[in-house]
Amino acid sequence: MAKADRNASLEHEMDEIRERLAGTIDQLLYRASPKTIAQRQIAAVKAVYVDVRTGQPRTDNIAKTVGGVVGAVTLIVVLRRLTAK
């Protein structure tokens, strides 16, 4: 009888482990899906420009980005004019 109880206990433990592994695999598949990755990246970018708690735009980060873009465009224009001469 003890051997049968031990076998039943082992089978039960194996079933529990199998269920946990199935759940882990499901989580990994969800986290690795391209759609989920894209959603996480979009949320990360939005968090830089919009305050998550209030929903208000973060003007400091927006101004930094605009300044960087304007500076890069200005640099390109100046370099093109210098090399065109």
C-alpha positions as CSV (number, residue, x, y, z in Angstrom):
1,M,0.0,0.0,0.0
2,A,2.9,2.4,0.8
3,K,4.3,2.0,-2.7
4,A,0.9,2.8,-4.3
5,D,0.6,5.9,-2.1
6,R,4.1,6.9,-3.1
7,N,3.3,6.4,-6.8
8,A,0.1,8.4,-6.4
9,S,2.0,11.2,-4.6
10,L,4.7,11.3,-7.4
11,E,2.0,11.4,-10.1
12,H,0.3,14.2,-8.3
13,E,3.6,16.1,-7.9
14,M,4.4,15.6,-11.6
15,D,1.0,16.9,-12.6
16,E,1.5,20.0,-10.5
17,I,4.9,20.6,-12.1
18,R,3.5,20.1,-15.5
19,E,0.8,22.7,-14.8
20,R,3.3,25.2,-13.6
21,L,5.5,24.6,-16.6
22,A,2.5,25.1,-18.9
23,G,1.7,28.4,-17.2
24,T,5.3,29.5,-17.5
25,I,5.4,28.7,-21.2
26,D,2.2,30.5,-21.8
27,Q,3.6,33.6,-20.0
28,L,6.8,33.4,-22.1
29,L,4.9,33.1,-25.3
30,Y,2.7,36.1,-24.4
31,R,5.7,38.3,-23.4
32,A,7.7,37.3,-26.5
33,S,4.9,38.0,-29.0
34,P,5.7,40.9,-31.4
35,K,2.4,42.5,-30.6
36,T,3.1,42.6,-26.8
37,I,6.6,43.8,-27.4
38,A,5.3,46.6,-29.6
39,Q,2.7,47.6,-27.0
40,R,5.4,47.7,-24.2
41,Q,7.6,49.9,-26.4
42,I,4.8,52.3,-27.2
43,A,3.9,52.6,-23.6
44,A,7.6,53.3,-22.7
45,V,7.8,56.1,-25.3
46,K,4.5,57.6,-24.2
47,A,5.7,57.6,-20.6
48,V,8.6,59.8,-21.6
49,Y,6.3,62.4,-23.2
50,V,3.1,62.1,-21.0
51,D,2.9,61.9,-17.2
52,V,1.4,58.6,-16.4
53,R,-0.3,59.7,-13.3
54,T,-1.9,62.9,-14.5
55,G,-2.0,62.4,-18.3
56,Q,-0.5,65.8,-18.8
57,P,2.2,66.3,-21.5
58,R,5.8,66.5,-20.1
59,T,6.8,69.7,-21.8
60,D,10.4,69.5,-20.5
61,N,11.0,66.2,-22.5
62,I,9.0,67.5,-25.5
63,A,11.2,70.6,-25.6
64,K,14.4,68.6,-25.3
65,T,13.3,66.4,-28.3
66,V,12.2,69.3,-30.4
67,G,15.4,71.1,-29.6
68,G,17.5,68.1,-30.6
69,V,15.6,67.7,-33.9
70,V,15.9,71.4,-34.8
71,G,19.6,71.3,-33.9
72,A,20.2,68.2,-36.1
73,V,18.3,69.7,-39.1
74,T,20.2,73.0,-38.7
75,L,23.5,71.2,-38.6
76,I,22.6,69.3,-41.8
77,V,21.5,72.5,-43.6
78,V,24.7,74.3,-42.6
79,L,26.9,71.4,-43.6
80,R,25.2,71.1,-47.0
81,R,25.7,74.8,-47.6
82,L,29.3,74.7,-46.7
83,T,30.0,71.7,-48.9
84,A,28.0,73.1,-51.8
85,K,30.4,76.1,-52.1
